[in-house]
């Protein structure tokens, strides 16, 4: 995970964090990556199982804002804490080949929609 401010307990399937002295817990299993951005007021979490991947967006109070799959023909790779983008790699032969490792996708923080941006390394 990207932040020392988030603590993931795999056994209980929860992410814990503290905001202004208040403790919060988000119940989520199969966490692949997670980060918190207090300036934008959001927590981003990617989950992975062989059957399903999701990008989850939560408010700083632990309320689910969105839950979206990766873009068609891609898998989530990692999250960027600095600019709140998600890196994805090709999942199948229909993914656009970059000549690099993958692509950055810009993220709409209101609904989780992703727009292809530039190469990710």
Long-range contacts (C-beta under 8 A, 24 or more apart in sequence): 1-31, 1-33, 1-34, 1-35, 2-33, 2-34, 2-35, 2-79, 2-81, 3-34, 3-35, 3-36, 3-81, 5-36, 6-34, 6-35, 6-36, 6-43, 8-34, 15-43, 15-45, 17-43, 19-60, 19-61, 24-60, 24-61, 24-62, 25-62, 26-58, 26-62, 28-56, 32-76, 33-76, 33-78, 33-79, 34-79, 35-79, 35-81, 36-60, 37-81, 37-84, 40-84, 40-109, 42-84, 42-109, 44-79, 44-84, 44-86, 44-107, 46-76, 46-79, 46-86, 48-76, 55-86, 55-107, 55-112, 55-114, 57-109, 57-112, 65-109, 65-110, 65-111, 65-112, 66-110, 66-111, 66-112, 67-112, 68-111, 68-112, 68-113, 68-114, 70-114, 71-105, 71-114, 71-116, 74-102, 74-103, 77-101, 77-102, 77-120, 80-104, 84-109, 85-117, 86-114, 87-120, 88-120, 89-120
